Amino acid sequence: MPRNQQIVLEQRPQGAATVDNFRLVTSDTPPLAEGQVLVRHHYLSLDPYMRGRMNDSKSYAASQPLGEVMMGGTVGEVIESRHPQYAVGDKVVGMGGWQEYSVVDGGAPGLLRKVDASQVPLSYYLGAVGMPGVTAWYGLTQIIEPQPGQTLTVSAATGAVGSAFAALAKARGCRVVGIAGGPLKCAYAVDELGFDACIDHRAHGDLKAMSQALKAACPHGIDGHFENVGGYLLDAVLLRANAFARVALCGMIAGYDGQPLPLLNPALLLINRMRVQGFIVSEHMQFWPQALQELAGLVVAGRLRPRETVAQGLASAPEAFLGLLQGKNVGKQLVKLV
Amino acid sequence: MPRNQQIVLEQRPQGAATVDNFRLVTSDTPPLAEGQVLVRHHYLSLDPYMRGRMNDSKSYAASQPLGEVMMGGTVGEVIESRHPQYAVGDKVVGMGGWQEYSVVDGGAPGLLRKVDASQVPLSYYLGAVGMPGVTAWYGLTQIIEPQPGQTLTVSAATGAVGSAFAALAKARGCRVVGIAGGPLKCAYAVDELGFDACIDHRAHGDLKAMSQALKAACPHGIDGHFENVGGYLLDAVLLRANAFARVALCGMIAGYDGQPLPLLNPALLLINRMRVQGFIVSEHMQFWPQALQELAGLVVAGRLRPRETVAQGLASAPEAFLGLLQGKNVGKQLVKLV
């Protein structure tokens, strides 16, 4: 059996996460039992939600247990199978974790999904045509419910979720304004991702500046907002929201490391008769087939071709993950394992 | 024509409203033009939303203009009619304002509504079977959408909205927990309004104490909340909210006088996948007939018989209104004008 490199959670972060929170270990992959499949991971997905799970606090998902392999999405290839539905060579996406190989129960619903890598790059099943893409789709179609011509905003605009959001919103005839960190990301958002405008939050680092930038970029106000960040960005969006605006609350990465970030003026939700809804996409599996179909179609049509930031080798995962939390990646952050 | 006492907005409040913001004037009622109706008001409704309109700031409704008669709901009797649909003696509810008489265009949609005072007390059309009742109905049925057995909370529990909310929620098989100010109101909530429990916010005046009281009163957590007050009450509710809890945001009276009151931890909306929705009932007129029918039925059946606090004479309206803002009333605050 192949040797398997794994990264486990060594200790929980005190404040910001550091590389010392992780530890690289090596083990043998166990022999397969009847019904099991051995998958060699080609790519590991790094996602902001993982930071929340590193804390030992109440959240929608269980905390990442100490000493166990970090959870995470993976895409790879079946290299040994004792399950009739999987053959050697099948490309599969799953939650294999931060490791090079995983042994999966082939019969358990939802653990593995076969994918077609002939038209869509394999790595995209962790991004545009995977969980991040469906996240954008759900927030847009089920919470924001936009009308053509409406103005939508999204924070972390050039990330895996934001880039899918832009393509999906443009396909519905909306004006889409992104918020991202730095002039390079903003140029990428407009030049390659199809955003109508993108605001650099580093150049608009407080509520007043961000509110003014939103006013300029959204002359007819904001009808829908997809929140990945929280903090003063959300306060600024509320100041520019139109009546009956909707906010899909997907992430609040700005507050993951420390004290809760308050919402300055919740009365605006009442004044503007707004709807704010938090969600986690894994609780809405019934929408995935429909969402994945639309997302794959956009990729094949060349209307959703986001960049990826790829770190090489499992040992690089902790550093790449910390970079993701600091916004150093452009587009989907992956670790290539082959 | 009868002499008409009126109260106009003399100046906008600086911080808390005072009696000096108002001025009593007297005028003659004008002669009726064709199509008009002269209504003698029996009761004037005093409601928290009026405080918001006294400010000169962006809100869902136009500011109350300076020097003009204060807006407000009224119920009364037609004493002269030049409109074929109204006869002398008809009981009507409308937005007559803070005055003894009003001249109304009988043909304008939504300005006047004939009511039946034989089974429902006339004054109730300003409370339980009027705008406040429909407000409770809309928030409960269209936003909170409760299931039988769920636990719901409401602030300003003994007010006109809160008392209707309790009756409507009990009719749907829910546990209903109120939040009100002082032991007398809390006893009234449980003994007469049908609340399962009521928390005295004066005895639980900070986030920690309120959160603990909610935990005790809602051992299975909170599935839906109707917010009339805001501030630390809402923060405490969020700490006790169950997954997928809904908040109907109807009023934030705690912040009407001054600086915005922040929401301490909006990340809880995400963690609990909550939905928060602000609304104003006058934008949902299509639901009024259905709501009023249920509310009248509860009144006739004796299941919704809230108390009223009645000030006598138009000149008492400013003082009574300030008392309302301070929670001095029990149940619907009215001014009797006949």
Contacts between the chains, C-beta under 8 A, distances in Angstrom:
chain1	res1	chain2	res2	distance
A	58	B	271	6.8
A	59	B	271	5.1
A	60	B	243	7.2
A	60	B	271	5.9
A	60	B	272	7.6
A	60	B	273	6.5
A	230	B	266	6.9
A	230	B	267	6.8
A	234	B	266	7.3
A	243	B	60	7.1
A	249	B	266	7.8
A	249	B	269	5.6
A	249	B	270	4.8
A	250	B	270	7.4
A	251	B	270	7.1
A	252	B	266	7.1
A	252	B	267	4.7
A	252	B	270	5.9
A	255	B	267	5.5
A	260	B	264	6.1
A	260	B	265	3.8
A	260	B	266	7.7
A	260	B	267	5.9
A	261	B	266	7.3
A	261	B	267	7.2
A	262	B	262	4.0
A	262	B	263	6.1
A	262	B	264	5.2
A	262	B	265	7.2
A	262	B	266	7.1
A	263	B	262	6.1
A	263	B	263	4.1
A	263	B	266	4.3
A	264	B	260	6.0
A	264	B	262	5.2
A	265	B	260	3.8
A	265	B	262	7.2
A	266	B	230	6.9
A	266	B	234	7.3
A	266	B	249	7.8
A	266	B	252	7.1
A	266	B	260	7.7
A	266	B	261	7.3
A	266	B	262	7.1
A	266	B	263	4.3
A	266	B	266	7.9
A	267	B	230	6.9
A	267	B	252	4.7
A	267	B	255	5.5
A	267	B	260	5.9
A	267	B	261	7.2
A	269	B	249	5.6
A	269	B	276	6.2
A	269	B	277	7.9
A	269	B	278	4.6
A	270	B	60	7.9
A	270	B	249	4.8
A	270	B	250	7.4
A	270	B	251	7.2
A	270	B	252	5.9
A	270	B	278	3.8
A	271	B	58	6.7
A	271	B	59	5.1
A	271	B	60	5.8
A	271	B	278	7.3
A	272	B	60	7.5
A	272	B	278	6.8
A	273	B	60	6.4
A	273	B	277	7.7
A	273	B	278	4.7
A	273	B	279	5.5
A	273	B	280	6.1
A	273	B	283	7.1
A	274	B	277	7.3
A	274	B	278	5.5
A	275	B	275	6.8
A	275	B	276	7.2
A	275	B	277	4.5
A	275	B	278	7.7
A	276	B	269	6.2
A	276	B	275	7.2
A	276	B	276	4.6
A	276	B	277	7.6
A	277	B	269	7.9
A	277	B	273	7.7
A	277	B	274	7.3
A	277	B	275	4.5
A	277	B	276	7.6
A	278	B	269	4.6
A	278	B	270	3.8
A	278	B	271	7.3
A	278	B	272	6.8
A	278	B	273	4.7
A	278	B	274	5.5
A	278	B	275	7.7
A	279	B	273	5.5
A	280	B	273	6.1
A	283	B	273	7.0
